[in-house]
Amino acid sequence: MSSSGDTNTRDRAPPAHVAIIMDGNGRWAKARGLPRIAGHRKGAEAVRRTVEAARALGVGYVTLFSFSSENWARPLSEVTELMSLLRFYLRSEIAELHKSGVRLRVVGDRSRLSPDIIQLVDSGEATTADNKVLTLVLALSYGSRQELVDAARSLARQAAAGALRPEDIDESRVSAALWTAGIPDPDLVIRTSGEQRLSNFLLWQSAYAELVFIDRLWPDFTRLDLEDAIQEFHRRERRYGASVGTR
């Protein structure tokens, strides 16, 4: 994508919710002869840049695919290093997020996280709960299929208890049963590193999102990349399945 763009797209309001699949940390490290964790550390710097850029651009929600449910299958040493990096991020960044008016929200299967990380997550969410400038959503121990299964089980339990009629289950009830309840669906999903798939990320929520795939590895992602992706978003006509001119 070109960074030059036209004034019309750059002057338009940004998408309300941008979701990002942060891919390429390992390849970034390998290309430099470094251990994978070095790529993850560099990726954490890109997270800081991106959150600040999104806040400055007026984006309301940013969801980052931080650790997938499938990532638990990685070598134990890498998982341990990633959890250590997560602890460091939560301990070091919450105060700055709070100062900047950023609210933290974490979605995913918390049962697999260690108690101290759960405590850090709970504390971070509570500290920033009233902030309004930007909501940063970390998809942590997250898998969209598991999320949908959990939602189905929750609705089934309600129906079995007589609290919900099966015929009353609609899209809004399913959305309300997801881990992302209360978070608007993403308008734009960005994936870095050149891969072109969603990888079990926000499958329900991204039904009508615009997808932008860029070649840059996540540790090298900059504000300009975010601006270019938003510019591409504005060039597209979102019809939600309707014909041109009907929405």
HELIX and SHEET records of a PDB file:
HELIX    1   1 THR A    7  ARG A   10  1                                   4    
HELIX    2   2 ASN A   25  ALA A   31  1                                   7    
HELIX    3   3 ARG A   36  LEU A   57  1                                  22    
HELIX    4   4 SER A   69  ALA A   73  5                                   5    
HELIX    5   5 LEU A   76  LYS A   99  1                                  24    
HELIX    6   6 ARG A  110  ARG A  112  5                                   3    
HELIX    7   7 PRO A  115  THR A  128  1                                  14    
HELIX    8   8 SER A  144  ALA A  160  1                                  17    
HELIX    9   9 PRO A  166  ASP A  168  5                                   3    
HELIX   10  10 GLU A  171  ALA A  177  1                                   7    
HELIX   11  11 TRP A  218  ASP A  220  5                                   3    
HELIX   12  12 ARG A  223  ARG A  235  1                                  13    
SHEET    1   A 6 VAL A 102  VAL A 107  0                                        
SHEET    2   A 6 LEU A 134  TYR A 142  1                                        
SHEET    3   A 6 TYR A  61  SER A  68  1                                        
SHEET    4   A 6 HIS A  17  ILE A  21  1                                        
SHEET    5   A 6 LEU A 188  ARG A 191  1                                        
SHEET    6   A 6 GLU A 210  PHE A 213  1                                        
END                                                                             
